[in-house]
Amino acid sequence: MLIILKKDTNYTIRLHPQVDRFLNRISKKDKKTLEIILKAIKEIRDNPHGCELIQGSLETRKKRKGNYRILYRINKSTQQPLIEIAKVNHREKVYKKK
């Protein structure tokens, strides 16, 4: 799935393949939730440092949107700053490690 998130910003957004699969799956079931998540990703792009760090991490941040969580990292070591969306899922499942 291709998400075009362009604006006057210096950040590029990259989705982890797991996030891409989740968004494809949810787009078939619940369009309203998909819109909410995409809006939250745009908010992250506009203000990446505005969200809190997850407990026990120095670089992974979380954006809370209803019952869903978006976990991401900001990578400034590349030529163009990058926001890496690592995980998106329901709040009960997002923090579990497999």
N, CA, C and O atoms as a DFTB+ gen file, in Angstrom:
392 C
 N C O
     1  1       0.841      -1.163       0.000
     2  2       0.000       0.000       0.000
     3  2       0.892       1.233       0.000
     4  3       1.843       1.317       0.777
     5  1       0.592       2.167      -0.850
     6  2       1.366       3.392      -0.947
     7  2       0.619       4.506      -0.247
     8  3      -0.539       4.780      -0.561
     9  1       1.272       5.142       0.688
    10  2       0.677       6.263       1.390
    11  2       1.494       7.497       1.039
    12  3       2.698       7.550       1.290
    13  1       0.842       8.469       0.467
    14  2       1.534       9.694       0.109
    15  2       1.311      10.697       1.230
    16  3       0.191      11.151       1.465
    17  1       2.375      11.026       1.905
    18  2       2.311      11.970       3.007
    19  2       3.305      13.089       2.739
    20  3       4.376      13.130       3.344
    21  1       2.966      13.969       1.859
    22  2       3.875      15.054       1.531
    23  2       3.291      16.367       2.011
    24  3       2.087      16.607       1.922
    25  1       4.149      17.186       2.506
    26  2       3.812      18.512       2.960
    27  2       5.126      19.261       3.044
    28  3       6.171      18.698       2.720
    29  1       5.106      20.481       3.459
    30  2       6.346      21.222       3.630
    31  2       7.025      20.752       4.906
    32  3       7.007      21.444       5.923
    33  1       7.606      19.600       4.845
    34  2       8.274      19.018       6.006
    35  2       9.569      18.371       5.556
    36  3       9.725      18.016       4.388
    37  1      10.473      18.223       6.465
    38  2      11.750      17.609       6.137
    39  2      11.756      16.111       6.409
    40  3      12.733      15.435       6.086
    41  1      10.700      15.584       6.991
    42  2      10.664      14.181       7.376
    43  2      10.053      13.304       6.289
    44  3       9.061      13.663       5.655
    45  1      10.672      12.153       6.097
    46  2      10.122      11.114       5.241
    47  2       9.563      10.042       6.165
    48  3      10.132       9.773       7.223
    49  1       8.458       9.435       5.773
    50  2       7.854       8.380       6.596
    51  2       8.034       7.045       5.901
    52  3       7.720       6.891       4.721
    53  1       8.550       6.076       6.663
    54  2       8.698       4.713       6.146
    55  2       7.897       3.774       7.044
    56  3       8.008       3.819       8.269
    57  1       7.096       2.930       6.418
    58  2       6.281       1.959       7.148
    59  2       6.976       0.605       7.162
    60  3       7.472       0.140       6.136
    61  1       7.008      -0.013       8.316
    62  2       7.499      -1.380       8.432
    63  2       6.524      -2.276       7.659
    64  3       5.327      -1.987       7.639
    65  1       6.999      -3.355       7.023
    66  2       6.091      -4.242       6.269
    67  2       4.916      -4.758       7.099
    68  3       3.824      -4.959       6.568
    69  1       5.133      -4.973       8.394
    70  2       4.061      -5.428       9.278
    71  2       2.966      -4.356       9.378
    72  3       1.781      -4.686       9.417
    73  1       3.351      -3.098       9.418
    74  2       2.391      -2.000       9.464
    75  2       1.619      -1.934       8.152
    76  3       0.404      -1.732       8.156
    77  1       2.300      -2.101       7.055
    78  2       1.646      -2.094       5.750
    79  2       0.598      -3.192       5.655
    80  3      -0.506      -2.956       5.164
    81  1       0.934      -4.392       6.121
    82  2      -0.028      -5.501       6.120
    83  2      -1.227      -5.186       7.009
    84  3      -2.370      -5.453       6.637
    85  1      -0.961      -4.613       8.190
    86  2      -2.047      -4.262       9.107
    87  2      -2.993      -3.245       8.467
    88  3      -4.212      -3.390       8.555
    89  1      -2.435      -2.216       7.823
    90  2      -3.273      -1.197       7.188
    91  2      -4.078      -1.777       6.029
    92  3      -5.236      -1.406       5.838
    93  1      -3.484      -2.677       5.256
    94  2      -4.234      -3.341       4.184
    95  2      -5.387      -4.160       4.747
    96  3      -6.495      -4.139       4.212
    97  1      -5.120      -4.877       5.826
    98  2      -6.135      -5.728       6.445
    99  2      -7.278      -4.883       7.022
   100  3      -8.451      -5.212       6.847
   101  1      -6.926      -3.801       7.704
   102  2      -7.960      -2.979       8.341
   103  2      -8.738      -2.164       7.303
   104  3      -9.892      -1.807       7.541
   105  1      -8.123      -1.869       6.164
   106  2      -8.828      -1.107       5.130
   107  2     -10.003      -1.899       4.556
   108  3     -10.968      -1.315       4.063
   109  1      -9.921      -3.205       4.619
   110  2     -11.003      -4.051       4.114
   111  2     -12.123      -4.199       5.128
   112  3     -13.270      -4.448       4.755
   113  1     -11.798      -4.046       6.424
   114  2     -12.780      -4.261       7.483
   115  2     -13.406      -2.974       8.001
   116  3     -14.624      -2.886       8.162
   117  1     -12.568      -1.979       8.260
   118  2     -13.030      -0.806       8.996
   119  2     -12.386       0.463       8.438
   120  3     -11.300       0.857       8.864
   121  1     -13.055       1.088       7.498
   122  2     -12.513       2.284       6.831
   123  2     -12.365       3.461       7.805
   124  3     -11.435       4.257       7.678
   125  1     -13.271       3.571       8.764
   126  2     -13.207       4.685       9.720
   127  2     -11.946       4.590      10.577
   128  3     -11.280       5.599      10.806
   129  1     -11.618       3.407      11.045
   130  2     -10.398       3.220      11.837
   131  2      -9.169       3.501      10.985
   132  3      -8.203       4.091      11.470
   133  1      -9.191       3.089       9.731
   134  2      -8.075       3.374       8.832
   135  2      -7.868       4.878       8.696
   136  3      -6.731       5.350       8.740
   137  1      -8.941       5.630       8.533
   138  2      -8.839       7.086       8.423
   139  2      -8.247       7.695       9.691
   140  3      -7.427       8.610       9.617
   141  1      -8.657       7.193      10.844
   142  2      -8.145       7.692      12.125
   143  2      -6.646       7.442      12.224
   144  3      -5.897       8.324      12.646
   145  1      -6.202       6.249      11.838
   146  2      -4.777       5.896      11.917
   147  2      -3.961       6.729      10.932
   148  3      -2.882       7.209      11.280
   149  1      -4.455       6.906       9.717
   150  2      -3.732       7.712       8.732
   151  2      -3.637       9.173       9.171
   152  3      -2.618       9.828       8.952
   153  1      -4.689       9.670       9.781
   154  2      -4.652      11.041      10.307
   155  2      -3.607      11.161      11.418
   156  3      -2.896      12.162      11.502
   157  1      -3.518      10.136      12.267
   158  2      -2.519      10.145      13.341
   159  2      -1.099      10.112      12.770
   160  3      -0.203      10.766      13.304
   161  1      -0.891       9.360      11.698
   162  2       0.433       9.304      11.063
   163  2       0.789      10.682      10.491
   164  3       1.943      11.104      10.561
   165  1      -0.183      11.369       9.937
   166  2       0.063      12.726       9.431
   167  2       0.402      13.680      10.578
   168  3       1.242      14.567      10.428
   169  1      -0.255      13.492      11.720
   170  2       0.055      14.314      12.893
   171  2       1.483      14.056      13.369
   172  3       2.184      14.981      13.779
   173  1       1.903      12.808      13.314
   174  2       3.283      12.463      13.690
   175  2       4.251      13.155      12.746
   176  3       5.260      13.707      13.185
   177  1       3.951      13.131      11.449
   178  2       4.818      13.777      10.473
   179  2       4.959      15.266      10.763
   180  3       6.048      15.827      10.645
   181  1       3.856      15.901      11.141
   182  2       3.866      17.334      11.393
   183  2       4.576      17.702      12.699
   184  3       5.171      18.775      12.797
   185  1       4.518      16.828      13.692
   186  2       5.144      17.101      14.984
   187  2       5.691      15.798      15.573
   188  3       5.095      15.254      16.503
   189  1       6.813      15.283      15.053
   190  2       7.306      13.978      15.488
   191  2       7.781      13.927      16.942
   192  3       7.767      12.859      17.553
   193  1       8.195      15.043      17.496
   194  2       8.686      15.039      18.873
   195  2       7.575      15.325      19.882
   196  3       7.846      15.434      21.078
   197  1       6.347      15.445      19.425
   198  2       5.227      15.777      20.293
   199  2       4.652      14.607      21.066
   200  3       3.801      14.806      21.933
   201  1       5.087      13.404      20.778
   202  2       4.557      12.218      21.458
   203  2       5.556      11.721      22.487
   204  3       6.755      11.981      22.391
   205  1       5.041      11.005      23.470
   206  2       5.888      10.543      24.559
   207  2       6.669       9.285      24.183
   208  3       6.263       8.509      23.318
   209  1       7.802       9.112      24.862
   210  2       8.599       7.893      24.698
   211  2       7.902       6.749      25.405
   212  3       7.237       6.950      26.422
   213  1       8.055       5.537      24.862
   214  2       7.473       4.396      25.574
   215  2       8.386       4.067      26.751
   216  3       9.586       4.340      26.725
   217  1       7.798       3.488      27.761
   218  2       8.528       3.196      28.989
   219  2       9.695       2.246      28.709
   220  3       9.519       1.202      28.081
   221  1      10.873       2.615      29.175
   222  2      12.055       1.773      29.027
   223  2      12.797       1.954      27.719
   224  3      13.728       1.200      27.436
   225  1      12.413       2.931      26.912
   226  2      13.079       3.155      25.637
   227  2      13.571       4.594      25.546
   228  3      12.941       5.519      26.058
   229  1      14.701       4.757      24.888
   230  2      15.248       6.095      24.702
   231  2      14.923       6.668      23.328
   232  3      15.163       7.848      23.075
   233  1      14.377       5.835      22.434
   234  2      14.120       6.335      21.089
   235  2      12.760       6.000      20.504
   236  3      12.337       6.667      19.559
   237  1      12.055       5.002      21.018
   238  2      10.749       4.630      20.462
   239  2       9.654       5.455      21.122
   240  3       9.556       5.525      22.347
   241  1       8.845       6.070      20.294
   242  2       7.755       6.912      20.768
   243  2       6.416       6.265      20.444
   244  3       6.329       5.370      19.604
   245  1       5.366       6.736      21.130
   246  2       4.031       6.196      20.858
   247  2       3.045       7.327      20.667
   248  3       3.107       8.365      21.326
   249  1       2.131       7.089      19.739
   250  2       1.012       7.993      19.491
   251  2      -0.243       7.215      19.809
   252  3      -0.485       6.154      19.234
   253  1      -1.047       7.738      20.725
   254  2      -2.292       7.078      21.112
   255  2      -3.437       7.684      20.326
   256  3      -3.601       8.904      20.287
   257  1      -4.220       6.835      19.707
   258  2      -5.399       7.267      18.968
   259  2      -6.519       6.292      19.279
   260  3      -6.602       5.226      18.669
   261  1      -7.378       6.645      20.218
   262  2      -8.461       5.748      20.622
   263  2      -7.889       4.470      21.217
   264  3      -7.082       4.517      22.145
   265  1      -8.305       3.337      20.685
   266  2      -7.809       2.045      21.162
   267  2      -6.583       1.566      20.406
   268  3      -6.126       0.443      20.623
   269  1      -6.048       2.385      19.534
   270  2      -4.897       1.998      18.717
   271  2      -3.659       2.772      19.125
   272  3      -3.743       3.906      19.596
   273  1      -2.513       2.144      18.939
   274  2      -1.223       2.758      19.242
   275  2      -0.334       2.673      18.018
   276  3      -0.342       1.683      17.287
   277  1       0.428       3.728      17.813
   278  2       1.399       3.786      16.724
   279  2       2.763       3.967      17.365
   280  3       3.009       4.963      18.046
   281  1       3.648       3.004      17.149
   282  2       4.999       3.074      17.688
   283  2       5.943       3.476      16.566
   284  3       5.882       2.922      15.469
   285  1       6.818       4.443      16.842
   286  2       7.710       4.933      15.796
   287  2       9.021       5.440      16.380
   288  3       9.138       5.708      17.575
   289  1      10.000       5.560      15.491
   290  2      11.319       6.100      15.832
   291  2      11.652       7.227      14.876
   292  3      11.222       7.227      13.722
   293  1      12.418       8.182      15.362
   294  2      12.891       9.282      14.528
   295  2      14.368       9.030      14.264
   296  3      15.160       8.907      15.198
   297  1      14.735       8.956      12.997
   298  2      16.113       8.684      12.607
   299  2      16.656       9.914      11.887
   300  3      16.287      10.191      10.746
   301  1      17.531      10.642      12.561
   302  2      18.101      11.848      11.966
   303  2      19.490      11.603      11.382
   304  3      20.125      12.529      10.878
   305  1      19.958      10.367      11.448
   306  2      21.303      10.073      10.958
   307  2      21.359       9.946       9.435
   308  3      22.448       9.957       8.861
   309  1      20.228       9.826       8.784
   310  2      20.203       9.737       7.324
   311  2      20.260      11.141       6.726
   312  3      20.142      12.135       7.443
   313  1      20.441      11.213       5.419
   314  2      20.540      12.509       4.744
   315  2      19.266      13.334       4.952
   316  3      19.327      14.522       5.269
   317  1      18.120      12.686       4.768
   318  2      16.851      13.351       5.056
   319  2      16.264      12.677       6.294
   320  3      16.157      11.451       6.325
   321  1      15.878      13.449       7.321
   322  2      15.337      12.839       8.540
   323  2      14.178      11.898       8.212
   324  3      13.366      12.160       7.325
   325  1      14.132      10.805       8.951
   326  2      13.207       9.723       8.652
   327  2      12.395       9.370       9.887
   328  3      12.936       9.280      10.990
   329  1      11.110       9.174       9.702
   330  2      10.251       8.643      10.756
   331  2       9.922       7.222      10.354
   332  3       9.316       6.984       9.309
   333  1      10.325       6.275      11.191
   334  2      10.078       4.857      10.913
   335  2       8.909       4.386      11.768
   336  3       9.026       4.289      12.990
   337  1       7.780       4.091      11.122
   338  2       6.610       3.569      11.822
   339  2       6.856       2.073      12.018
   340  3       6.826       1.301      11.060
   341  1       7.097       1.677      13.255
   342  2       7.490       0.299      13.550
   343  2       6.294      -0.627      13.770
   344  3       6.320      -1.786      13.357
   345  1       5.242      -0.115      14.423
   346  2       4.104      -0.961      14.747
   347  2       2.843      -0.129      14.851
   348  3       2.866       1.001      15.338
   349  1       1.748      -0.697      14.389
   350  2       0.418      -0.125      14.584
   351  2      -0.491      -1.292      14.918
   352  3      -0.545      -2.278      14.183
   353  1      -1.207      -1.178      16.030
   354  2      -2.126      -2.251      16.390
   355  2      -3.018      -1.786      17.532
   356  3      -2.869      -0.678      18.047
   357  1      -3.945      -2.652      17.916
   358  2      -4.817      -2.389      19.052
   359  2      -3.958      -2.309      20.313
   360  3      -2.917      -2.960      20.401
   361  1      -4.386      -1.526      21.267
   362  2      -3.581      -1.296      22.470
   363  2      -3.273      -2.565      23.247
   364  3      -2.259      -2.632      23.942
   365  1      -4.132      -3.573      23.142
   366  2      -3.885      -4.834      23.852
   367  2      -2.789      -5.662      23.195
   368  3      -2.164      -6.494      23.853
   369  1      -2.551      -5.445      21.908
   370  2      -1.615      -6.294      21.163
   371  2      -0.298      -5.612      20.812
   372  3       0.691      -6.295      20.548
   373  1      -0.262      -4.289      20.804
   374  2       0.887      -3.587      20.243
   375  2       2.172      -3.777      21.037
   376  3       3.252      -3.776      20.446
   377  1       2.094      -3.939      22.342
   378  2       3.300      -4.019      23.162
   379  2       3.803      -5.450      23.358
   380  3       4.894      -5.650      23.892
   381  1       3.021      -6.447      22.932
   382  2       3.423      -7.843      23.115
   383  2       4.543      -8.204      22.156
   384  3       4.510      -7.854      20.976
   385  1       5.534      -8.909      22.682
   386  2       6.644      -9.381      21.846
   387  2       6.372     -10.824      21.469
   388  3       5.887     -11.615      22.278
   389  1       6.693     -11.153      20.223
   390  2       6.476     -12.529      19.737
   391  2       7.740     -13.316      19.807
   392  3       7.757     -14.491      19.442
